[in-house]
């Protein structure tokens, strides 16, 4: 059975409908109770009284030939001469009107001269004299003496109303607490995050929009914590990367100034190399910041990746020969062009080749290849060209794979430069590929080598 969860809008709507049903249903039941108590009594009295009034009023009109003075006759009910013998001990609310509907007498005296409404005429009892209608009579059993004589009816109605109101209040409180609780938790968590506590999380106990909001908040705090950690690591990594070249430069210069070293090219060359290293580090950091901010301009044009790979093979062949490594180019007969910035993609490819040559032992092989990427499950991801740089080096440990594209990350725990640069190349390469609308990843098995690949949209 599917697990269906109502959206927050429908929860509120159902809650209001439920409250309306409870109140309306409760009042209906209370009314039914009251009517059940007074119905037999009131109906019997009205049915018994109405013919008496109609007969007495018809006799009065027949004798007077008008309704003049009828209010005095009605006020003497039930002990006046026109009514006896009659043993009623309670009063009636009445309205008497002429044949055209003009009210000539009523119990309160507030409606004299007014006209009966159409519904009132349909409810009223006609007063007939010689088969001719001379008036209308309306009687009501809900007079003050009647209510006083039956306080249990009023008491029952009030008790039912109080019970319904209390039950509705309890239901409303329960619904309100259930709906507001996650918002209270979220508010408290938001204040904690604003105070700097990025470890706070809100419980995911509800469904619909509330659940989505809680999940989104938790994801946001996780990303904030991750960004804060990366910021701290970046500061520490930059300080670490700057410390060594600056120490070398300072030591060499102090030695030259103190006369320990002569100012010869042999002693000045290391200083120049460290300065160049610092310049590359600063340039890499500048480029990375531009890429991450999306402010690096790209000159995208239709380009032949095959030409780019062939140029890379020619440019890197001297390095591979010096290391005793074979550089292989594997291209299909025809490959589609891609929309890309040739200079930036050449930078990405150069970084991958440099890393592959650095980690491939003598006698090994580095393979450059390109092919149309297969579509993903469901047919998505088509129209992409995949470029791969594979090596036969030692591979990457599985525990290091999740961090391979992090800034300043290097596999050497000592973080020496013997096995590589500052650790920004792969981070920059991945950002550049993603700016082109592609992806970059790595497949590696320890002892069997690594395959770095990236995709680019075809033209």
C-alpha positions in Angstrom: 0.0 0.0 0.0 1.6 3.4 -1.0 2.5 5.7 1.9 0.4 8.8 1.2 1.2 12.0 3.1 -0.9 15.1 2.9 0.6 18.5 2.0 0.6 21.1 4.7 -2.1 23.1 2.9 -4.5 20.1 3.0 -3.7 19.5 6.6 -4.8 23.0 7.5 -7.8 22.7 5.3 -8.9 19.4 6.9 -8.3 20.8 10.4 -10.6 23.8 9.8 -13.2 21.5 8.2 -13.0 19.2 11.1 -13.5 22.0 13.6 -16.5 23.3 11.6 -18.0 19.8 11.5 -17.5 19.3 15.2 -19.1 22.7 16.1 -22.0 22.4 13.6 -22.6 18.7 14.4 -22.6 19.5 18.1 -25.0 22.4 17.8 -27.2 20.2 15.7 -27.2 17.5 18.4 -27.9 20.0 21.1 -30.8 21.4 19.1 -32.1 18.0 18.7 -31.9 17.3 22.4 -33.8 20.6 23.1 -36.4 19.9 20.5 -36.9 16.4 21.8 -37.6 17.7 25.3 -39.9 20.6 24.4 -41.4 19.1 21.2 -44.2 17.0 22.7 -45.1 19.7 25.2 -45.0 22.7 22.9 -46.7 21.0 19.9 -49.6 19.8 22.0 -50.2 23.2 23.6 -50.1 25.0 20.2 -52.3 22.5 18.5 -54.8 22.7 21.4 -54.7 26.5 21.7 -54.8 27.6 18.1 -58.4 26.5 17.3 -59.6 28.1 20.5 -58.0 31.4 19.6 -59.3 31.2 16.0 -62.8 30.5 17.2 -62.8 33.3 19.8 -61.3 35.8 17.4 -63.8 34.9 14.6 -66.7 35.4 17.1 -65.2 38.8 18.1 -65.0 40.0 14.5 -68.5 38.7 13.7 -69.9 40.7 16.7 -67.9 43.8 16.2 -67.6 43.7 12.4 -64.0 45.0 12.8 -60.8 44.4 14.8 -61.3 47.5 16.9 -60.5 46.8 20.6 -59.2 43.3 19.9 -56.0 44.0 21.8 -58.0 44.3 25.1 -59.7 41.0 24.4 -56.4 39.3 23.7 -54.8 40.8 26.8 -57.5 39.1 29.0 -56.4 35.6 27.9 -57.0 33.1 29.5 -59.4 34.4 32.2 -61.3 37.1 30.3 -65.0 36.7 29.6 -64.3 36.0 25.9 -62.2 33.0 26.8 -63.9 31.1 29.5 -64.1 28.4 30.5 -60.4 27.8 29.9 -57.9 26.3 32.4 -54.6 27.5 30.7 -52.0 28.8 33.2 -49.5 30.2 30.7 -49.3 33.0 28.2 -48.9 32.9 24.4 -46.9 35.1 22.1 -49.3 36.2 19.4 -49.6 38.2 16.2 -53.1 39.2 14.7 -53.4 40.7 11.2 -56.2 41.7 9.0 -57.0 39.9 5.7 -54.6 42.1 3.8 -51.7 41.3 6.3 -51.7 44.5 8.4 -50.9 43.7 12.0 -53.5 45.0 14.4 -52.4 43.3 17.6 -49.2 41.5 18.9 -48.0 40.4 22.3 -45.2 43.1 22.5 -46.9 45.9 20.7 -43.8 46.5 18.6 -45.2 45.4 15.3 -48.5 47.3 15.2 -49.1 48.7 11.7 -46.5 46.5 10.0 -47.3 43.8 7.4 -46.9 40.1 7.7 -44.2 38.7 5.5 -45.0 36.1 2.8 -43.6 33.2 4.9 -45.6 34.3 8.0 -48.8 34.3 5.9 -48.1 30.7 4.9 -47.5 29.7 8.5 -50.4 31.7 9.9 -53.9 30.2 10.8 -56.6 31.9 8.8 -59.6 33.4 10.7 -62.8 32.7 8.8 -66.3 34.4 9.2 -69.1 33.1 7.0 -66.5 31.4 4.8 -64.7 34.6 4.3 -61.2 35.2 5.6 -61.0 38.2 7.9 -57.5 37.8 9.4 -54.4 35.9 10.2 -53.3 34.4 13.5 -49.7 33.5 14.5 -49.1 31.8 17.9 -45.7 30.9 19.4 -45.1 28.5 22.3 -41.7 30.1 23.2 -43.0 32.6 25.6 -41.3 33.5 28.9 -43.6 31.6 31.2 -43.1 28.5 29.1 -39.3 28.7 29.4 -39.5 29.3 33.1 -41.7 26.2 33.4 -39.0 24.1 31.6 -35.5 25.1 32.8 -34.2 21.7 32.0 -34.4 22.5 28.3 -32.2 25.6 28.7 -29.8 23.8 31.0 -29.5 20.8 28.6 -28.8 23.2 25.7 -26.2 25.1 27.6 -24.5 21.9 28.9 -24.3 20.5 25.4 -22.8 23.8 24.1 -20.2 23.8 26.8 -19.3 20.2 26.1 -19.0 20.8 22.4 -16.9 24.0 23.0 -14.6 22.1 25.3 -14.1 19.2 23.0 -13.5 21.5 20.0 -10.9 23.4 22.1 -9.1 20.2 23.0 -9.0 19.2 19.3 -7.9 22.6 18.2 -5.1 22.6 20.8 -3.9 19.2 19.6 -4.0 20.2 16.0 -2.3 23.5 16.6 0.5 21.8 18.7 1.1 19.2 16.0 1.3 21.8 13.3 3.4 24.3 15.2 5.8 22.0 16.9 8.1 21.5 13.9 8.1 25.3 13.2 9.1 25.9 16.9 12.0 23.4 16.5 13.0 25.0 13.2 13.0 28.5 14.8 15.2 27.3 17.7 17.6 25.6 15.3 17.7 28.7 13.1 18.7 30.9 16.1 21.4 28.4 17.1 22.8 28.6 13.5 22.7 32.4 13.7 24.7 32.2 16.9 27.4 30.1 15.2 26.4 26.5 16.1 26.5 24.7 12.8 26.1 21.3 14.4 22.4 21.7 15.1 19.9 19.6 13.2 16.1 19.5 13.4 14.3 16.2 13.8 12.6 14.9 10.7 9.4 13.4 12.1 6.6 14.9 10.0 5.5 14.7 6.4 4.7 16.9 3.4 6.1 20.5 3.3 7.2 20.3 6.9 9.4 17.3 6.3 10.8 18.9 3.1 11.6 22.1 5.1 13.4 20.1 7.8 15.4 18.1 5.3 16.4 21.3 3.4 17.4 22.9 6.7 19.6 20.0 7.7 21.2 19.9 4.2 21.8 23.7 4.5 23.5 23.4 7.9 25.6 20.5 6.6 26.7 22.6 3.6 27.4 25.6 5.9 29.5 23.4 8.2 31.4 21.9 5.2 32.0 25.4 3.8 33.2 26.6 7.2 35.5 23.6 7.4 36.9 24.3 3.9 37.4 27.9 4.7 39.4 27.0 7.8 41.4 24.4 5.9 42.0 26.8 3.1 43.6 29.3 5.5 45.7 26.6 7.1 46.7 25.1 3.6 47.7 28.5 2.2 49.8 29.2 5.3 51.4 25.8 4.9 52.1 26.3 1.2 53.6 29.7 1.7 55.8 28.8 4.7 58.3 26.6 2.9 59.2 28.8 -0.1 59.3 31.9 2.2 61.6 30.0 4.6 63.9 29.0 1.7 64.0 32.6 0.3 64.7 34.1 3.7 67.4 31.6 4.5 69.2 32.0 1.2 69.0 35.8 1.3 70.2 36.1 4.9 73.1 33.8 4.0 74.0 36.0 1.0 73.7 39.2 3.1 75.8 37.7 6.0 78.5 36.6 3.5 77.9 33.0 4.2 77.0 32.4 0.5 78.4 34.3 -2.4 75.9 36.1 -4.7 76.4 33.6 -7.5 73.8 32.1 -9.8 74.3 28.8 -7.9 72.9 30.4 -4.7 70.5 32.8 -6.3 68.8 30.2 -8.6 67.0 28.4 -5.7 65.6 31.8 -4.6 64.2 32.4 -8.1 62.7 29.0 -8.2 60.9 29.6 -4.9 59.6 32.9 -6.2 58.3 31.3 -9.3 56.6 28.7 -7.1 54.9 31.4 -5.1 53.8 33.1 -8.3 52.2 29.9 -9.6 50.5 29.4 -6.2 49.1 32.9 -6.3 48.0 32.5 -9.9 46.3 29.2 -9.1 44.5 30.7 -6.2 43.3 33.6 -8.3 42.1 31.3 -11.1 40.3 29.0 -8.6 38.5 31.9 -7.0 37.4 33.2 -10.5 36.2 29.8 -11.5 34.3 29.2 -8.3 32.7 32.6 -8.5 31.7 32.0 -12.2 33.6 35.1 -13.3 36.2 33.5 -15.5 35.4 34.4 -19.1 35.3 31.5 -21.6 35.7 31.7 -25.3 33.6 28.7 -26.4 33.9 27.6 -30.0 33.4 24.4 -31.9 36.7 22.5 -31.6 38.1 19.1 -32.6 39.2 17.2 -29.5 41.2 14.9 -31.7 43.5 17.7 -32.7 43.8 18.7 -29.1 44.8 15.2 -28.0 47.3 14.9 -30.9 48.9 18.2 -29.9 49.2 17.0 -26.3 50.8 13.8 -27.5 53.5 15.7 -29.4 54.1 18.2 -26.5 54.4 15.5 -23.8 56.4 12.9 -25.7 59.8 14.3 -24.6 58.8 14.1 -20.9 57.5 10.6 -21.4 60.7 9.5 -23.1 62.8 10.9 -20.3 60.7 8.9 -17.7 60.7 5.8 -19.8 56.9 5.9 -20.2 54.9 5.2 -23.3 52.3 7.8 -24.3 49.5 6.1 -26.4 46.8 7.9 -28.4 43.5 6.0 -28.9 41.0 7.8 -31.1 38.1 6.5 -33.1 37.9 7.3 -36.9 35.4 10.1 -36.3 34.5 12.0 -33.2 32.1 15.0 -33.0 33.2 18.5 -32.3 32.6 20.0 -28.9 31.7 23.6 -27.7 34.6 24.6 -25.5 37.4 27.1 -24.7 40.4 25.4 -26.3 42.9 27.1 -24.0 41.1 26.1 -20.8 40.5 22.5 -22.0 44.2 22.2 -22.9 44.9 23.3 -19.4 42.7 20.6 -18.0 44.3 18.0 -20.2 47.8 19.2 -19.3 47.1 18.8 -15.6 45.8 15.3 -16.0 48.8 14.2 -18.2 51.2 15.8 -15.7 49.7 13.9 -12.8 49.6 10.6 -14.9 53.3 10.9 -15.8 54.2 11.8 -12.3 52.7 8.6 -10.9 53.5 6.2 -13.7 56.8 4.2 -13.2 59.3 3.6 -15.9 58.1 1.0 -18.4 54.5 2.0 -17.8 52.0 3.4 -20.2 49.7 6.5 -20.3 46.7 6.4 -22.7 44.9 9.3 -24.2 41.4 8.5 -25.6 38.1 10.1 -26.6 34.7 8.6 -27.4 31.0 9.6 -27.4 29.8 9.1 -23.8 26.9 6.6 -23.5 23.6 8.0 -22.3 22.6 7.6 -18.7 19.7 5.4 -17.5 16.5 6.7 -19.0 18.2 8.2 -22.0 19.5 11.4 -20.2 23.1 12.6 -20.6 23.3 12.1 -24.4 25.3 14.5 -26.6 28.5 14.4 -24.6 32.1 13.5 -25.5 34.2 11.7 -23.0 38.0 12.3 -22.8 40.0 9.8 -20.7 43.6 9.9 -19.4 44.6 6.4 -18.1 47.8 5.3 -16.5 49.4 2.1 -15.2 50.6 3.6 -12.0 50.0 2.4 -8.4 46.4 3.7 -8.3 44.7 5.6 -5.6 43.6 4.1 -2.3 39.8 3.9 -2.0 39.8 6.0 1.2 41.5 8.9 -0.7 39.1 8.9 -3.7 36.4 11.1 -2.1 39.0 13.9 -1.5 40.9 13.7 -4.8 39.4 16.9 -6.2 39.6 18.9 -2.9 41.7 22.0 -2.8 45.3 21.5 -1.4 44.7 17.8 -1.0 47.6 15.5 -1.7 47.9 11.8 -1.0 51.2 12.2 0.9 50.4 12.6 4.5 53.6 14.6 5.0 52.4 17.0 2.3 55.8 17.2 0.7 56.1 18.3 -2.8 58.1 15.3 -3.9 55.0 13.7 -5.3 53.3 16.8 -6.7 52.4 20.5 -6.6 50.3 22.5 -4.2 47.2 20.4 -4.7 45.1 22.9 -6.7 45.4 21.4 -10.2 42.6 18.9 -10.0 40.3 21.3 -8.1 40.8 23.9 -10.9 40.4 21.3 -13.7 37.1 20.0 -12.2 35.7 23.6 -11.9 36.7 24.4 -15.5 35.0 21.3 -16.9 31.8 22.0 -14.9 31.8 25.6 -16.3 31.7 24.0 -19.7 28.6 22.0 -18.7 30.5 18.7 -18.3 31.6 16.5 -15.4 34.9 15.0 -14.2 35.6 11.9 -12.1 38.1 9.2 -11.5 38.1 5.4 -11.5 41.0 3.8 -9.8 42.1 0.4 -8.5 45.2 0.1 -6.2 48.0 -1.7 -8.1 46.2 -1.4 -11.5 46.3 2.3 -12.3 43.9 5.2 -12.6 41.5 6.6 -15.2 40.7 10.3 -15.0 37.9 11.3 -17.4 35.8 14.4 -18.2 32.9 15.1 -20.5 32.1 18.0 -22.8 28.9 18.8 -24.6 29.1 18.2 -28.4 28.6 21.1 -30.8 
